[in-house]
Amino acid sequence: MKKFLVLFALFIVPIVAYLFFASGINHFGKLPVVGQSAVEISNFKSLDKTPVRLQGKITILGFLGTTASSGRSMLFNLNQKIYKRFEGFEDFQVVMVLPENHEKSAEDVLSTLGQITDTHQWKFIFGTDEEIYELFNALQTPYALDARGTTDYVFIIDKDMKLRGRQDESKTFYGYNAASVAEITNHMLDDVKVLLAEYRLELKKYKRK
């Protein structure tokens, strides 16, 4: 029995302690600010004619450009892995940016999404080319929009309109490739959880005052 206890103390306890503290870092740390503040989007037109803002919201921001229909797989990945898990949070939204005069494409995509999910926190907004590139460039990421004004990367924007992401030892995630189920599942999902936990903790501290 003594031998068993000694082995337990030497091997099992350190492993359990490591897992505990590693878990604590992941779940209770803050998600880093990795870029600049976004510009407000209230001047963009929205599909449902209601104003859409970044301030005060936790936003997943994407750029569909003129390829809304071809981006359906990306949107499906986001819906299944991110949106369905967090749609219950009042301050959470998914915002997709398109050029003006692409409302019909957005309606078709939203209709398709509506067949598999509640879309009330999916927002489609439209701006001029200048407005769209100003919004994208304000984030100051290493990515770029293609000639159609689109990218597979989506971005986490906090309530203060700051770009949040992951900083690993070998890589900084300024955005997340929504065309990759693995990247969404293994990185983005955890990072959205961390950001939401951060705001819940702040709310609890505020209520205690």
C-alpha positions in Angstrom: 0.0 0.0 0.0 2.8 2.4 0.9 4.5 1.7 -2.4 1.3 2.5 -4.2 0.9 5.8 -2.4 4.5 6.8 -3.1 4.0 6.1 -6.8 0.7 8.0 -6.8 2.4 11.0 -5.2 5.3 10.9 -7.6 3.5 10.5 -10.9 -0.3 11.1 -10.7 -0.4 14.2 -8.5 1.9 16.2 -10.7 0.0 15.2 -13.8 -3.3 16.2 -12.2 -1.9 19.5 -11.0 -0.5 20.3 -14.5 -3.9 19.6 -16.1 -5.7 21.7 -13.6 -3.4 24.7 -14.1 -3.3 24.3 -17.9 -7.1 24.2 -17.9 -7.2 27.3 -15.7 -5.0 29.2 -18.1 -7.1 28.3 -21.1 -10.5 29.0 -19.5 -9.8 32.0 -17.3 -7.1 33.9 -19.2 -8.0 36.8 -21.5 -8.1 36.5 -25.2 -5.3 38.8 -26.5 -5.9 42.0 -28.5 -3.9 41.2 -31.7 -4.9 44.2 -34.0 -6.3 47.6 -34.2 -9.8 48.8 -33.5 -12.3 48.3 -36.3 -14.2 51.2 -37.7 -17.9 51.4 -36.8 -20.3 49.9 -39.4 -23.5 51.9 -38.6 -23.2 53.7 -42.0 -23.5 50.3 -43.8 -26.9 49.3 -45.1 -28.4 46.1 -43.6 -30.5 43.5 -45.2 -33.3 43.9 -42.7 -33.0 47.7 -42.7 -32.2 47.8 -39.0 -28.9 49.5 -37.8 -26.0 47.1 -37.2 -23.2 48.2 -34.8 -20.0 46.7 -33.5 -19.8 48.7 -30.3 -21.2 46.8 -27.4 -21.3 43.5 -29.3 -19.2 40.4 -29.6 -18.9 40.0 -33.3 -17.8 37.4 -35.8 -16.9 39.5 -38.8 -16.6 38.1 -42.3 -16.2 39.5 -45.8 -18.2 37.7 -48.5 -17.6 40.2 -51.3 -19.3 39.3 -54.6 -19.1 35.6 -53.9 -21.9 35.1 -51.3 -23.2 32.0 -53.0 -19.8 30.3 -53.3 -19.1 31.1 -49.6 -22.0 28.9 -48.4 -19.7 26.1 -47.1 -17.8 28.7 -45.0 -21.0 30.0 -43.6 -22.2 26.5 -42.9 -19.0 25.7 -41.0 -19.5 28.9 -38.9 -23.1 28.1 -38.3 -22.5 24.6 -37.1 -19.4 25.1 -35.0 -19.8 28.7 -33.7 -23.2 30.3 -34.2 -25.3 27.4 -32.8 -23.3 27.3 -29.7 -23.4 31.0 -28.9 -26.7 32.3 -30.4 -28.2 32.3 -26.9 -26.0 35.2 -25.9 -27.8 38.5 -26.5 -24.6 40.4 -27.2 -23.3 37.9 -29.8 -23.7 38.4 -33.6 -22.3 37.2 -36.9 -21.8 40.0 -39.4 -21.1 39.4 -43.1 -20.0 42.3 -45.4 -20.9 42.5 -49.0 -20.7 45.2 -51.7 -23.8 47.3 -52.5 -26.3 45.8 -55.0 -25.7 42.2 -53.7 -28.8 42.1 -51.6 -30.3 39.3 -53.6 -27.3 37.0 -53.1 -27.5 37.7 -49.3 -31.2 36.9 -49.3 -30.6 33.6 -51.0 -27.8 32.7 -48.5 -29.9 33.8 -45.5 -32.9 31.7 -46.8 -30.6 28.7 -47.0 -29.3 29.2 -43.5 -32.9 29.7 -42.3 -33.6 26.1 -43.2 -31.1 24.8 -40.6 -30.9 27.5 -37.9 -32.5 30.5 -36.3 -30.9 33.5 -38.2 -31.9 36.4 -36.0 -28.2 37.1 -35.1 -26.9 36.7 -38.6 -26.4 40.2 -40.0 -25.7 41.0 -43.7 -24.5 44.5 -44.4 -23.6 46.4 -47.6 -21.2 49.2 -48.3 -19.2 50.8 -51.1 -15.8 49.4 -52.0 -14.2 52.2 -50.2 -16.1 51.5 -47.0 -15.4 47.8 -47.1 -11.7 48.2 -47.6 -11.5 50.9 -44.9 -13.2 48.5 -42.5 -10.9 45.6 -43.4 -7.7 47.6 -43.5 -8.5 49.1 -40.1 -7.9 45.7 -38.5 -4.3 45.7 -39.7 -4.0 42.0 -40.2 -1.5 40.2 -42.5 -4.4 39.1 -44.7 -5.8 40.7 -47.8 -9.2 40.8 -49.6 -9.1 39.3 -53.1 -10.3 41.1 -56.2 -13.8 40.1 -55.4 -13.6 41.7 -51.9 -13.7 38.4 -50.1 -11.5 36.3 -47.8 -12.0 32.9 -46.1 -10.8 34.4 -42.8 -13.3 35.7 -40.2 -12.4 37.9 -37.2 -13.4 38.1 -33.6 -14.3 41.7 -32.6 -14.9 42.5 -29.0 -17.4 45.0 -27.5 -14.8 47.8 -27.7 -14.3 47.0 -31.4 -10.8 45.6 -30.9 -9.6 42.6 -32.8 -9.0 39.6 -30.6 -7.1 36.4 -31.5 -4.8 33.7 -30.4 -1.1 34.0 -29.8 0.7 30.7 -29.8 4.4 30.2 -29.6 4.8 29.8 -33.3 1.8 31.7 -34.7 -0.6 34.6 -34.1 -4.2 34.0 -35.2 -5.4 37.4 -36.4 -8.3 35.6 -38.0 -9.6 32.1 -38.5 -10.0 30.3 -41.8 -13.7 29.5 -41.9 -13.2 27.1 -44.8 -11.2 24.9 -42.4 -13.4 22.9 -40.0 -10.3 21.9 -38.1 -9.2 25.5 -37.5 -12.7 26.5 -36.3 -13.0 23.5 -34.1 -9.5 23.4 -32.6 -8.9 27.2 -32.3 -11.7 29.6 -32.9 -14.3 27.7 -30.8 -12.1 27.8 -27.7 -11.2 31.5 -28.3 -14.8 32.6 -28.5 -15.5 30.7 -25.3 -12.6 32.5 -23.6 -13.8 35.9 -24.7 -17.4 35.2 -23.5 -16.0 34.0 -20.2 -14.0 37.2 -19.9 -17.1 39.3 -20.2 -19.1 37.1 -17.8 -16.4 37.5 -15.2 -16.4 41.2 -15.6 -20.2 41.3 -15.2 -19.9 39.2 -12.0 -17.3 41.7 -10.6 -19.6 44.6 -11.5 -22.6 43.1 -9.8 -20.6 42.5 -6.6 -19.7 46.2 -6.3 
